Amino acid sequence: SAQGCCMPQKDVTTLQDRLDDLLRIAKSNERKQLNFQQYELSLLNSSGLEPLLKLILEEHKHRFQLTTVTLMLHDPEYEFQRLLESVPEIQQWQNHLLFTESVQRLEQFFSLRRIPRLTSFSPHQHQQLFPSHSELGSVALLPLIRQNQLIGSLNLGSRNPNRFQSNIGTQFLQHLAAVVSACIENARLHEEVKLVGLRDPLTGVNNRRFFDQRIVEEFSRAIRNKTALSCLFVDLDYFKRINDSHGHQTGDQVLKHVAQLLNDSLRQGDVLARYGGEEFVVLLADASGVVAADIAERMRKTVAETHFTANSGKTLRVTLSVGVSTLEPGSNMTVKRLLQSADQAVYGAKLSGRNQVKVSAEA
């Protein structure tokens, strides 16, 4: 009969519910896919290590509703740690950005196949990857691999014990691990290239380009915080004579040695740069004129008392003339004026017979 071809209402409703469920799942998967694609794009577009780490350690957590995200990097030469020294965020990433010198410490978390591990959280096993979380339910550990080397582990933690179950979504996480690995490696290379461009190849200290960037930053900070900022111009006396009498190789050795001595007399956070031929410049943050003159005198004395050796084996004596200028709190000096005053002061030191420190009268 005609009725025979119709389904009972109950079955229709059940089927409708099933279809609704499937649609909901499909929509939810589509949203997840879109969310992931947007995240992946922002990872690939991030320039430099700092914005990339911000995405991985902060954005990732919010975007995927996780309890915590940590990153452990294999850093046997302290390369990453050096690159990140000046990043202000580094403090708040403590316990989330981790470093290890031993690759075994990372390998213990992965099988030989090096695929993501999704498992229940075990404080005993996972504590070193999640140092500030002991109440997680499940975790996903993603091995980061570049050129077949394990370079780190991206660790996702959730309070929900069912969030990460073995073999669910591993392919998706494997893809994420590959993207993050490539981005970290690129950002590291990018930072290193930047550093090379800001270093003086001969002495290994900062170059003028780096100094010109830093003085603007330090100057604004001093104005903002109402602190002093001092600048020293340091000139090697009769340097041309050294080059002419002993050859430029000896001249190069002397410059390297002096750069090393100057660097050793500075405080943490001070900036030393090679400004030109035989001229160095130093920025002393939070240093009054008196403190700066003191540091300058210590530099002058150290160099004057050092025995330098020429290529011929002869002992050389090297002296410095130093000019000091200071931006005192409340002063309306400009960056240009600070540099000019230090330059005039070093010129004054040379006119007065060299091997001495002259302090600019300007403030």
Phi and psi in degrees as a GROMACS rama.xvg file:
@    title "Ramachandran Plot"
@    xaxis  label "Phi"
@    yaxis  label "Psi"
@TYPE xy
-61.4133  -29.5054  ALA-2
-68.0361  -30.0755  GLN-3
-58.6988  -24.8714  GLY-4
-85.9581  -5.28697  CYS-5
-95.3195  144.494  CYS-6
-84.05  146.692  MET-7
-58.2996  143.772  PRO-8
-51.5425  -40.0129  GLN-9
-58.3642  -44.7812  LYS-10
-67.7866  -36.7859  ASP-11
-60.3771  -46.9699  VAL-12
-60.3278  -43.7887  THR-13
-60.313  -44.9013  THR-14
-62.8159  -43.483  LEU-15
-58.4114  -44.7462  GLN-16
-61.6525  -42.5426  ASP-17
-60.5692  -45.1863  ARG-18
-62.0475  -43.421  LEU-19
-59.1211  -43.9725  ASP-20
-59.4256  -46.4555  ASP-21
-62.9634  -40.0979  LEU-22
-63.7527  -42.6223  LEU-23
-59.3912  -45.755  ARG-24
-62.5182  -44.2684  ILE-25
-60.9121  -44.2359  ALA-26
-62.861  -44.6189  LYS-27
-62.9745  -41.7414  SER-28
-64.4074  -37.5109  ASN-29
-64.4054  -42.887  GLU-30
-61.9214  -44.1722  ARG-31
-61.2376  -43.1877  LYS-32
-60.4366  -44.6338  GLN-33
-64.9746  -45.1667  LEU-34
-57.6683  -44.1645  ASN-35
-66.7889  -41.9224  PHE-36
-62.0613  -41.5417  GLN-37
-63.3074  -42.1754  GLN-38
-63.4455  -44.2455  TYR-39
-60.0581  -42.1697  GLU-40
-63.3128  -42.4379  LEU-41
-67.1843  -32.6293  SER-42
-63.2351  -48.2882  LEU-43
-67.4107  -26.3805  LEU-44
-90.3742  -7.72278  ASN-45
-74.8544  136.467  SER-46
-107.072  126.593  SER-47
89.5534  161.547  GLY-48
-71.8483  -40.3339  LEU-49
-62.9046  -52.9444  GLU-50
-62.4326  -33.5971  PRO-51
-65.3271  -45.4134  LEU-52
-65.4735  -34.1942  LEU-53
-60.5377  -43.5496  LYS-54
-62.7313  -46.2265  LEU-55
-69.6374  -43.2045  ILE-56
-89.7185  -24.9341  LEU-57
-112.439  -58.3686  GLU-58
-58.9138  -42.5957  GLU-59
-56.4534  -43.7044  HIS-60
-60.2919  -48.2276  LYS-61
-69.7649  -44.2797  HIS-62
-62.8634  -36.273  ARG-63
-110.132  16.0342  PHE-64
47.5672  60.2091  GLN-65
-106.457  160.391  LEU-66
-76.9307  -39.5906  THR-67
-157.893  154.36  THR-68
-133.066  128.628  VAL-69
-127.039  161.748  THR-70
-136.583  123.358  LEU-71
-111.837  125.185  MET-72
-111.593  140.142  LEU-73
-78.7626  116.49  HIS-74
-138.233  63.3582  ASP-75
-65.3511  -27.1476  PRO-76
-100.773  12.3211  GLU-77
58.0554  25.7387  TYR-78
-63.7489  -51.7205  GLU-79
-62.5535  -42.1761  PHE-80
-64.0514  -35.9656  GLN-81
-67.2033  -43.577  ARG-82
-63.2638  -27.2667  LEU-83
-97.8906  -0.302754  LEU-84
-51.2248  -40.4698  GLU-85
-93.2369  5.85852  SER-86
-80.1868  119.136  VAL-87
-61.7405  -31.6844  PRO-88
-66.6248  -18.3726  GLU-89
-52.0716  -33.6294  ILE-90
-64.021  -45.961  GLN-91
-77.315  -8.73223  GLN-92
-91.8513  1.14489  TRP-93
-52.4791  139.643  GLN-94
72.8119  -3.00759  ASN-95
-116.048  -33.1346  HIS-96
-106.051  111.342  LEU-97
-119.557  151.093  LEU-98
-127.475  148.735  PHE-99
-139.944  144.526  THR-100
-88.4254  -17.492  GLU-101
-108.219  125.577  SER-102
-72.2348  -25.0048  VAL-103
-62.052  -35.469  GLN-104
-61.0609  -31.6651  ARG-105
-82.3896  -41.2424  LEU-106
-61.6265  -29.6911  GLU-107
-59.24  -20.3354  GLN-108
-87.782  -10.7901  PHE-109
-124.934  153.543  PHE-110
-77.6081  176.557  SER-111
-63.4471  -23.6384  LEU-112
-76.1075  -12.9706  ARG-113
50.834  56.9927  ARG-114
-114.653  160.742  ILE-115
-54.3127  142.62  PRO-116
-111.833  120.332  ARG-117
-111.259  121.714  LEU-118
-158.016  166.785  THR-119
-69.5218  151.949  SER-120
-76.2504  131.209  PHE-121
-123.206  113.278  SER-122
-52.4809  -39.8191  PRO-123
-62.5177  -44.631  HIS-124
-80.5789  -38.6052  GLN-125
-105.676  -0.282838  HIS-126
-54.4615  -38.988  GLN-127
-71.1643  -19.2006  GLN-128
-88.6294  -21.7511  LEU-129
-129.349  68.4776  PHE-130
-60.431  -26.7489  PRO-131
-108.486  17.4353  SER-132
-133.167  119.75  HIS-133
-117.974  1.22443  SER-134
-114.55  32.4357  GLU-135
-81.0854  156.938  LEU-136
-97.2811  -48.86  GLY-137
-142.934  156.745  SER-138
-136.113  154.3  VAL-139
-122.406  124.245  ALA-140
-110.377  119.391  LEU-141
-109.307  117.331  LEU-142
-73.1879  133.187  PRO-143
-101.509  120.812  LEU-144
-126.964  132.431  ILE-145
-131.308  132.915  ARG-146
43.7372  47.6011  GLN-147
68.0607  6.43362  ASN-148
-104.361  139.198  GLN-149
-78.9901  114.008  LEU-150
-103.796  -8.72962  ILE-151
172.249  -173.308  GLY-152
-143.784  128.485  SER-153
-99.4941  123.874  LEU-154
-119.008  122.198  ASN-155
-110.393  129.444  LEU-156
-123.954  139.231  GLY-157
-133.09  145.548  SER-158
-70.8929  -22.175  ARG-159
-76.515  117.447  ASN-160
-66.4187  -19.0651  PRO-161
-97.2321  -0.311198  ASN-162
-63.1906  -46.7633  ARG-163
-116.281  109.556  PHE-164
-119.812  143.383  GLN-165
-54.4984  138.446  SER-166
70.2422  7.76705  ASN-167
-102.368  118.524  ILE-168
72.9943  19.2507  GLY-169
-66.6519  -35.2578  THR-170
-63.2709  -43.3722  GLN-171
-59.8741  -43.9073  PHE-172
-71.4618  -31.1505  LEU-173
-64.4527  -40.3297  GLN-174
-64.2245  -45.0636  HIS-175
-59.1317  -43.4999  LEU-176
-60.8134  -39.8667  ALA-177
-65.7468  -41.3627  ALA-178
-65.7789  -47.3255  VAL-179
-61.8541  -41.9687  VAL-180
-59.0431  -47.4782  SER-181
-62.6979  -41.6928  ALA-182
-66.1818  -40.866  CYS-183
-63.8646  -44.8963  ILE-184
-62.336  -44.127  GLU-185
-63.7868  -41.9116  ASN-186
-64.6089  -37.9803  ALA-187
-63.6087  -46.3039  ARG-188
-63.3619  -40.8584  LEU-189
-58.8381  -46.174  HIS-190
-64.3089  -37.7582  GLU-191
-69.6508  -38.989  GLU-192
-61.9725  -41.251  VAL-193
-61.0974  -43.256  LYS-194
-64.0781  -41.9602  LEU-195
-59.5389  -40.3213  VAL-196
-68.5884  -12.9284  GLY-197
-113.816  11.6318  LEU-198
-114.448  147.694  ARG-199
-83.4605  119.224  ASP-200
-62.4309  -31.0033  PRO-201
-74.0867  -53.3368  LEU-202
-93.2516  -16.5099  THR-203
80.5797  -2.99976  GLY-204
-87.7917  177.453  VAL-205
-62.0592  155.371  ASN-206
-102.89  -178.12  ASN-207
-64.0472  -35.6533  ARG-208
-60.4397  -43.1569  ARG-209
-63.2574  -44.7132  PHE-210
-61.5404  -44.1899  PHE-211
-59.9949  -33.9117  ASP-212
-71.5735  -45.3743  GLN-213
-69.0935  -35.7539  ARG-214
-64.6971  -34.7332  ILE-215
-64.9266  -44.2867  VAL-216
-63.1698  -48.6776  GLU-217
-65.4857  -36.4977  GLU-218
-63.9113  -46.6914  PHE-219
-62.6485  -39.8181  SER-220
-64.415  -42.2389  ARG-221
-62.915  -41.7101  ALA-222
-63.5375  -47.0843  ILE-223
-60.9965  -45.663  ARG-224
-90.8165  1.17256  ASN-225
53.2225  48.6231  LYS-226
-117.515  165.522  THR-227
-81.4015  155.63  ALA-228
-141.336  124.651  LEU-229
-113.978  150.78  SER-230
-129.204  132.836  CYS-231
-116.942  131.858  LEU-232
-101.721  126.729  PHE-233
-120.776  121.65  VAL-234
-120.341  133.572  ASP-235
-78.4608  131.613  LEU-236
-77.447  139.998  ASP-237
48.7614  40.3737  TYR-238
-67.0872  -34.8835  PHE-239
-58.8923  -37.8191  LYS-240
-59.843  -40.0079  ARG-241
-63.1808  -47.2802  ILE-242
-60.3029  -44.168  ASN-243
-68.0816  -41.8041  ASP-244
-81.9796  -34.1833  SER-245
-117.696  0.287656  HIS-246
89.6487  154.342  GLY-247
-70.7495  -20.125  HIS-248
-65.6109  -40.8947  GLN-249
-64.7118  -42.261  THR-250
-55.2821  -44.3864  GLY-251
-62.3818  -43.1833  ASP-252
-60.9451  -42.015  GLN-253
-62.405  -45.9646  VAL-254
-58.9011  -43.68  LEU-255
-61.7763  -45.595  LYS-256
-64.6022  -43.2037  HIS-257
-63.1187  -43.2657  VAL-258
-57.648  -41.1682  ALA-259
-63.8085  -43.9077  GLN-260
-64.6914  -41.5048  LEU-261
-64.3991  -44.027  LEU-262
-58.943  -40.2298  ASN-263
-69.3496  -22.3273  ASP-264
-90.2136  0.481191  SER-265
-92.8592  160.886  LEU-266
-89.8651  163.264  ARG-267
-56.8387  132.345  GLN-268
93.5986  -13.2944  GLY-269
-75.4367  156.832  ASP-270
-118.903  126.92  VAL-271
-116.509  135.472  LEU-272
-141.642  151.952  ALA-273
-87.2243  121.445  ARG-274
-92.1996  -31.982  TYR-275
-168.848  -168.044  GLY-276
-27.2163  -84.5626  GLY-277
-111.622  25.6436  GLU-278
-114.858  131.082  GLU-279
-115.484  157.712  PHE-280
-134.044  143.638  VAL-281
-128.851  137.629  VAL-282
-111.966  124.92  LEU-283
-114.789  103.199  LEU-284
-72.7513  142.341  ALA-285
59.2051  35.0043  ASP-286
-123.084  121.361  ALA-287
-70.6965  171.634  SER-288
-56.7389  -39.2701  GLY-289
-66.021  -47.1193  VAL-290
-62.2515  -43.7124  VAL-291
-63.4138  -41.5445  ALA-292
-63.58  -36.7985  ALA-293
-62.548  -47.7403  ASP-294
-64.0683  -41.68  ILE-295
-61.871  -42.3663  ALA-296
-64.7152  -38.6555  GLU-297
-63.9346  -40.9663  ARG-298
-62.3546  -48.5031  MET-299
-57.5029  -46.0635  ARG-300
-64.4173  -45.5501  LYS-301
-57.4348  -47.5276  THR-302
-67.4365  -41.6684  VAL-303
-62.9545  -29.6896  ALA-304
-92.1652  -0.990712  GLU-305
-89.9765  139.901  THR-306
-93.5489  119.23  HIS-307
-98.7915  149.546  PHE-308
-114.941  129.747  THR-309
-78.6393  166.963  ALA-310
-59.9446  -28.5827  ASN-311
-76.4308  -8.18262  SER-312
97.9496  -10.2487  GLY-313
-68.2151  148.672  LYS-314
-88.3314  137.02  THR-315
-116.567  150.99  LEU-316
-110.253  134.703  ARG-317
-125.693  138.152  VAL-318
-126.075  164.097  THR-319
-123.077  148.663  LEU-320
-112.341  133.673  SER-321
-127.287  133.906  VAL-322
-111.186  135.434  GLY-323
-119.685  131.576  VAL-324
-135.917  151.613  SER-325
-135.678  136.923  THR-326
-92.9575  108.809  LEU-327
-88.0127  151.957  GLU-328
-53.7971  135.275  PRO-329
88.5498  -9.16133  GLY-330
-76.152  153.252  SER-331
-105.994  31.7732  ASN-332
-68.6131  151.355  MET-333
-104.059  169.232  THR-334
-58.0298  -45.0962  VAL-335
-59.8545  -42.3234  LYS-336
-67.959  -37.9026  ARG-337
-60.1067  -43.8106  LEU-338
-69.0431  -42.5212  LEU-339
-61.5564  -41.9102  GLN-340
-64.0689  -40.5333  SER-341
-66.0695  -38.0706  ALA-342
-65.9634  -42.8857  ASP-343
-65.9467  -36.7098  GLN-344
-66.1052  -39.7294  ALA-345
-68.5956  -33.3924  VAL-346
-64.3397  -40.9547  TYR-347
-61.7402  -39.4961  GLY-348
-64.3177  -37.7533  ALA-349
-68.1184  -42.6881  LYS-350
-64.1426  -31.372  LEU-351
-84.5105  8.92326  SER-352
114.297  7.17434  GLY-353
63.0078  179.062  ARG-354
51.2069  48.1807  ASN-355
-156.512  168.361  GLN-356
-109.366  130.91  VAL-357
-119.619  132.784  LYS-358
-102.331  130.592  VAL-359
-66.0584  140.733  SER-360
-77.6849  -15.1073  ALA-361
-73.792  148.264  GLU-362
